Amino acid sequence: MTTTDGEDRIRRRPDDEEADIYDEDGNVRGDFLALVGAAIADRDTLFLRQNVARLHESEIGDLLEAIQPDQRLALVRLLGDDFDMTALTEVDEAIRREIVDQMPNDQIAAAIGELDSDDAVYILEDLDKEDREEILAQLPFTERVRLRRALDYPESSAGRRMQTEFVAVPPFWTVGQTIDYMRDEEDLPYSFSQIFVIDPTFKLLGAVDLDQILRTKRQTKIEQIMRETNHPVPAEMDQEEAAQLFEQYDLLSAAVVDENGRLVGVLTIDDVVDVIHEEADEDIKRLGGVGDEELSDNVLSTVRSRFLWLLINLGTAMLSASVIGLFDGSIEKMIALAVLMPIVASMGGNAGTQTMTVTVRALATRDLDIYNAGRIIRREAGVGILNGIVFATIMGAIAGTWFHDYQLGGVIAAAMIINLIAAALAGILLPLLLDKMGADPAIASSVFVTTVTDCTGFFAFLGIATWWFGI
């Protein structure tokens, strides 16, 4: 059988060699996608098991997002037990639901039993309650209890993100006993970096890092080398706050405790990296008013995601238009005003968006608080004043030369200064106010800041022109 160079390179790749499925831009290679598509069409399970099943879970996730929608479920079915369900934690929610909804519950249950608890919860939480209970009922009792406990915690909490598999020992054990336990016990996490110390009621007492275990004599008691746990995470804590603890204290893992201080799980750095990525992605989308939209969403879902804030924006745009309507007589008498007024509003909108973006991100990372808010407000006001003076000078000269009327240049210069100062203050004060009120500043600030800068810009420019020229 004759093969292409790409196919030959993929089929004959040594078992211990990394899969080369990406092009120089980091996208899944087109020739590899073509080969996978052909294998799916031909039901070539041998090729798929040799070249897809052994990919890393993140690579399988990228592949699932890159192939055609009708090929995804076919690929999963052809791989059967060789399909790594962990890959579903690496794809968009819409794709994950599309695949899982078409899989029989007994197949999902069998696959869930092989996953770490945090990955299992990530998949189970998207299922309907009836299907979730049917799947859980097929799992061993201990595993079922662990997963149900994690699912009982609020969405986006540390309890939902935690891994319920961990290593815990009593304080009176010796280092030798602990090492023998880790060697002999089969029901332990695949990887871990620290051992937790607990009392008979599972209350967290401390922790010991693995490197400390390896450097200590076997007869030494664990209580002699344990340390107080670095910042245990309450299970009810928001996942973003937990991620900030990891960032602040350079943690690799952290114990998760319930309201009574009992150890219920462990939060690891790989999960925290996912949280940081998700929260940053969420903030960026909310700044644009697109909610929880995914690239894989269909047209109707995307329209629903964007409709509300477009509707609100329509209302605020009508408010801005009503400000213009107050000066329709002035605009009729001096057409130059209609030409120049969008420039004032646009400059204000852009300046306000710059300040708002910095403010919202600072609030999300908790770099902006009550102690430094005053200083930052004064800084942004100063930036607004200086930018206003600079751009007022530039725009005033342009407008005066353009329309041969330097009085008009002075009017737009004055309006520019007023609007850029207003933009700077709105860009920081509105997010701070929304945050104080308990609203998410990321999802609401942009519409309100734009409204303030539009209304202020139009009113300042047209109002000053009307007063100055007496029109």
N, C-alpha and C positions, 0 to 999 in steps of 0.2 A: 504494500500500500504506500503510495506517494504522499508525503506530507509537506506542508509549508515549513519554512525555516522556523517560524514562531511556534507552530505545533510541535515540530521535532524538538525544539528547545524545551518546551513545557513537558512533553511526554517523557523525555529522557533525563529530566532533572534528577540528580542524585537525591536520595531520601533525606540526607542530612543538610541539604543546601536550602537556603532561604528562598521562598517563593518570590519570583520576580514578576509581579502582576501589575506594577505601576509604571507609567511613563515618566518622563523627566519633569512633568508638571504635577506629579502626584496623583493623577487620575488613573483609573483602571485601564490597562492597555486595550485598545480596540481589537487587536488580533486575539487577545485572550477572551474578550467578551464574545467574539464571533465563534471561537472554539467551544465555549461553554454553551452558547445558544444552539450550536449544531449538535452537541452531545445531548442536550435536553430533548431536542427534536427527534434524535435517533434513539433516545432512551439508552444512551451509552453509560451505564452505571459504573463500568470499570474506569473510564476516563474521569468521571466526576469524583469517584472515591480516591483516585490517585492524585488528582490535581486541584480539587476543591475541598474535600473533606479534611485534608491535613493542613489547610491554611489556618492562620491565626484567626481567632474569633472576630477581631476588628476588620481583617481583610475579607472575611466572608460577609460581614455587614456591609462593607463598601461594595462588594460584588452584588449583593441583594438590591442595593439602592441603584446600581448601574444598569442591571438587566431589565428587560421589559416586564411590566406588571404580570402578564399572563405566564411568564417563565418562573416567577418566584416560587409559587406553590408547587409547581412541577419539579423544580430543583429540590425542594425540601422532601417531597415524596420519594423522589428517585434515590436520594441519599439515605432515607430511612433512619435506622439507628445510628448511622455514621454522621448525621447532621448534628452539629454542636449548637444546642439551644442558646448557649451564651451569646451567640452572634446576634440574637434578637434584641439584646440589650444595647447593641451598637447601631441600630437603625432608627429612623423616625418612628414616632408612635403610630402614625397611620399605617405604615408598612408592617409594623409588628402586629397590630390588630388584624390587618388583612390576612396575614399568614396564620396566626393563632386561631382566628375564628373558623378557619377551614380545616383545622387539624382535629382529629378525634380526641376526646378528653383522656382516654386511656394512654394514648401516645404522649400527650403532654405530661401526664402524671409520671410516666416512665422516665421522660427526659428531665423533669423537674427534680426527681429524686437524685439525679447525678450532679446537680448544680449546687454552688454555694448558696447559702440562704439569702444573701442580699440580691443575687441575680434571680433567684426563684421568686422573691417578693416583687422584684421589678417587673416580671412577666405576669404574675398572678394579679397584681393590682389593677391591670387593665381589663380583666375578664369580668363578665357578668357574674353577679353573686351566685347564681345557681350553678354555673359551670365551675366557678372557683371552689365551691363546696364539694362538688362531685369529684374534682381532681384531688382536693385535700383528703377526702375520705379514702382514697386509694394509697395514701402514703403511710409509712410506719408511724406509730403513735407519737414517738418522741419528736420526729421531724415535723409531724402535723402540728403539734403543740407549739413548736418554735416558730413556724411560719405564721400561724394564727396570731400569736402574740405580736409579731412584727407588723402584721397587717392591721392590728387593732390600733396602732399608733397613728396620729394624724399624718395626712399626706404632706410630703416635703419636710418631715421631721427627721431627727437623727435616728429615731427608732425604726423608721421605714428604711433607712439607708444602711443600718448596721448589719454586720454578719453575726449570726447567733452561734457560730462555731468558734470556740476559743479554748485556750489552755489555762486552767485554774487549779491551784494546789493550796493546801493548808500551810500555815506559817511554820508548823513544827516539822515539816518534812525536811530532809537534808537535800543538798544539791545532787548527791548520788541517786537518791530515790526519785527525784524529779527527772533526771536524765534517763533512768531506767523506765520511768513511766512514759516518757515521750518516745522511747524506742519500741516499747511493747504495745502501747495502746494504738489500736487501729482507727478508732473514731476520733481523729484529731483533724484540725484544719490542714489543708495542703501546704500552706505557708503561713508563717507568723513571725513576729519580731520581738514579742515580749510575753512573759508569763504573768498572769494575775494571781494575787494572793487573796484568799477569801476565808471567812469564818464559816462555821457549820450552817449558818442561815444564808450563805451566799453574799453576805455584805462585803463590799470591797474594802480591803485593808491596804493594799499596795500593789506594786508590780516589780518585776525583775526583767531586765533586758537579757536577751540570749547571750550577748557577748560577755555579760557579767557572769552568767552561769558557766560558760566555758573557761573563764579565768579563775574560778573559785574551786577550792578543794572539795572533794565529794562529801566529807563529813560535816561541812559547814551547814548550819541551819538556814533555811530560806529567810526566816524573820531577821537574821543578822545582816543580810545583804539587800533586803527589799527596801524600796523607797516609796514615799507617798506617791500615789498615781498622779501623773502630770495632767491636771485639768480634766477630771472625768466629765463626760458629756451627759447631761440629763436626756433621757430618751425623748421627752417632749420638746426639746430645744429645736428651733428651726434649723434646717440643714445649712442655710447660709451663715448663721451665727456659728455653727459648729465648724464650718470651713474657715471662718475668720480666726478661730482658736488655733487651728492647724497652722495657718499662715503666721500668726503672731508668735507662736511658741515653737515653730519648726518641728512639729510632731510628725511621726511616721504612722502612729496608730494611737487610739485613745479608747479607754473603757467607756462603755455606755451603761448608765445606771438608771434604775427606776426611781420613783418618788421616795422610796425607803432606803436608797443607797445600795440596793442589791445589784450585783452585776448581771446584766441581761444580754450583753453583746459587745462587739468591738467595731469601731469605725476605723477604716484603713485609708491610707493616702490615695489609693487608686480610686476609691469612691469619692473622696473629697475633690480630686481633680475633675471628676465628672460633674460634681455639684458646682464648682467654680465656673466651668464651661457653660453649664445650663443656665446659671443665674446671670452670667454676662450676656448670653444669647437672649435671655428673656428680657433683660433691661433694654438692650438695643432694639428689640422688636417692639417693646412697649413705647419707646420714644417715638417710633414711627406709627404707633396706633394700630399694630397688626396682631395683637394678642398672642395666642399660642400657635400661630400658623406654622405649618411644616411645608417643606418644599414638595413633599409627596401628596399634599392635600389636593382634592379635586376642586373644580371651579366653584361649585356651590359652597363648599366649606370655606374656601378662601374669601368669597363674597361676604359670607356671614361674619367672618373674622374681622373684616375691614369696615363693614357697613356702619356700625354704631358711631365710630369716631369720625367717619366721613360725614355722617348726618350732623354730629355736633359741630364739626368744622363748617358745614354749610350754614348753621345758625350763627356762628361767630362771624363768618364772612358777610352775612346779611347785616350784622351789627356794624361792621366796618363800612359797608356800603351806605348805611343810614347816616354815618358821620359825613361821608362825601355828599350825600343828599342835602345836608344843611347848607352847603356852599355851592349849590348848583348854579345860582345866579353869578357868582364870582367866576366859576369855570367857563360859563358861556361868554363872559366879557373878556376873559384872558385865557386863550387856548393853551398857552405855555404851561399853565398850572396843571392841566390834564396830562401833559407830556412828562412833567417832572415829579408829580406826586408819587408815582409807583417807586421811584428811586429812593425816596425818603423811607417809605414803608419797607422796601426790600432790605435796605441797609440795616434798619432796626431789627427786622426779623432775623437776619443772619447773625447780628451781634448778640441778640437775645438767645439764639440757639446755641451759640458758642458757650456763653455763661451757663446756660441751663444744663448743657451736656456735662460740663465740669462739675457742676453742683450735684446733679443726680448721681454721678459716679462716686463723688466724695461721700454722699449720704449712704450709698450702698456699701462702701468699704469702711464706713464709720470714721473716715478721716475728717469729716466735718461734724462738729458737735457744738453744744452750747458754749463751750469755753473759747473756741476760736471763730465762732460765727461772726462776731462783731468785726474782727480784723479782716475776715474774708469779704464781708459786705463792703467795708471801706475800700479794700483793694479793688473790687469790681467796680465800685462807683468811680474811683480814680481812673481805671481803665476806660470806662465809658466817657469820662470828661476828656481825656487825652485823645482817644480815638475820635470823639466828636469834633474836637478842635481841628485835628489833622484833616479828616475827611470833609469837614465843613469848608475848610480853606480850599481843598481841591475841587469840590463840587461847586462852590460859590464861583470860583474862577471859570470853570467850564460853563456853567449856566449863564454867567454874565457875558462871556464871549459868544456863546451859541445864539442867544437871543438879543445880543447887543443892549442888554439892560442890566447894569451892575447892581441896581436896587433889587432886582429879582434874584440875583446871585446872593445878595445879603440875606434875603428872606429864606432861601433854601438852606443857607449856611446855618442860620439860627435854628431852623426846624431840625436840621441834622443833629446839632448838638443836643437839643432837647430829647430827640427820639433815641439817640444812642445812650444817653444817661438813663432814660426810662427803660431801655432794653436791658442794660446791665443790672439795674435794680430788680426788674421783673424776673430776669433769668435766675437770680439767686433767691429772692424773697418768696416767689410763688412756690418753688419746690420745698423750701423750708416750711412754709405755711401748710402745704399739703401733707408733708411728713408729720408735722405737729398734730394735724387733725386725724392722723391714722390712715390717710389715703396714700396710695403708691405714687410718689412724684414722677416716676418714670412713665406711667401710662396717662397722666393727665396734664403734665406741665407744658408740653409742646403746643397744644391747642390754645391754652390760656396765655402763654407768653406771646404767641403770634398775634392773638387778638389785641393784647395790650399794645404791642409795637405798631400794629396797623392803625388802631384807633388813635393812638398818641401821634403817630407820624402824620396821618391825614389831618387831624384837628390842628396840630401845631403849624403845619405848612399852610393849609388853606386859611386857618384863622389869622395867622400873622400877615399873609398876603392880603386878605380882605381888609384888615385894619390898616396896613401900611399904604395900600393903594386906594383905599376908600371905595372899594367896589362891592 
